[in-house]
Amino acid sequence: MEKNSLNKTGGTKAGALLCPACCVEYVEVEFDLDVEDVVLHNVKALRCPSCEEEQFTPEQVEEIKKRVSNTAHP
C-alpha cells in the first residue's frame, strides 16, 4: 500500500492509503469474514472502490487474530 504524500493531487487526503493498481484512496468497510471455521462479524478492512481489492492494516490484523483466539474452540 502506498501512502499519499502532500505532493500528490487528485482529491485524496495527505497520508491516505492508495490502491497501488488504481491510485485511488482506500475506504474503510465492514463485512463478515470466515477465519479458521470461525465467522467474524463486522470485520474492518480497507477496500479500493475501483477494483474492490481489500487490504488490512496491521491493527486490523491484530484485531482479527484476537477475535479468532477468543472465539476458537479447543
C-alpha positions in Angstrom: 0.0 0.0 0.0 1.3 3.4 -0.9 0.9 6.4 1.4 -0.2 9.5 -0.3 2.2 12.5 0.1 1.5 16.2 0.3 2.8 16.5 -3.3 0.2 14.2 -4.8 -3.1 15.6 -6.0 -6.4 14.2 -7.2 -8.7 14.8 -4.3 -7.1 12.5 -1.8 -6.1 13.4 1.7 -2.4 13.7 2.7 -1.4 10.4 4.3 -4.3 8.5 2.7 -3.6 4.9 1.6 -3.8 4.4 -2.1 -4.5 1.3 -4.1 -1.2 0.6 -6.0 -3.1 -0.7 -9.0 -5.7 2.1 -9.3 -4.1 5.0 -7.4 -7.5 5.5 -5.7 -7.9 6.1 -2.0 -9.0 3.1 0.0 -12.2 3.3 2.0 -12.9 1.5 5.3 -15.5 -1.2 5.1 -17.0 -3.8 7.4 -18.0 -7.3 6.4 -18.3 -10.9 7.7 -15.1 -13.0 7.5 -14.7 -16.7 7.8 -11.3 -17.5 9.5 -10.3 -21.0 10.6 -14.0 -22.1 10.6 -15.0 -19.1 12.8 -17.2 -16.5 11.3 -16.3 -13.0 12.5 -19.0 -10.3 12.0 -18.2 -6.6 11.3 -14.6 -7.1 10.5 -12.9 -3.8 9.3 -10.7 -3.6 6.2 -9.7 -1.2 3.6 -11.2 -1.6 0.1 -10.4 0.1 -3.2 -13.7 1.5 -4.5 -12.4 0.9 -8.1 -11.0 -2.7 -8.2 -12.5 -3.8 -4.8 -9.2 -5.3 -3.6 -9.1 -5.4 0.2 -6.2 -4.8 2.5 -5.9 -5.0 6.3 -3.9 -2.6 8.4 -1.6 -4.1 11.0 -4.0 -3.0 13.7 -6.9 -4.7 11.8 -4.9 -7.9 11.5 -4.2 -7.9 15.3 -7.9 -7.4 16.0 -8.8 -10.3 13.8 -6.2 -12.6 15.5 -7.5 -11.5 18.9 -11.1 -12.2 17.9 -10.3 -15.6 16.4 -8.4 -16.7 19.5 -11.3 -15.5 21.8 -13.9 -17.5 19.8 -11.9 -20.5 18.7 -12.8 -23.8 20.4 -10.0 -26.1 21.7 
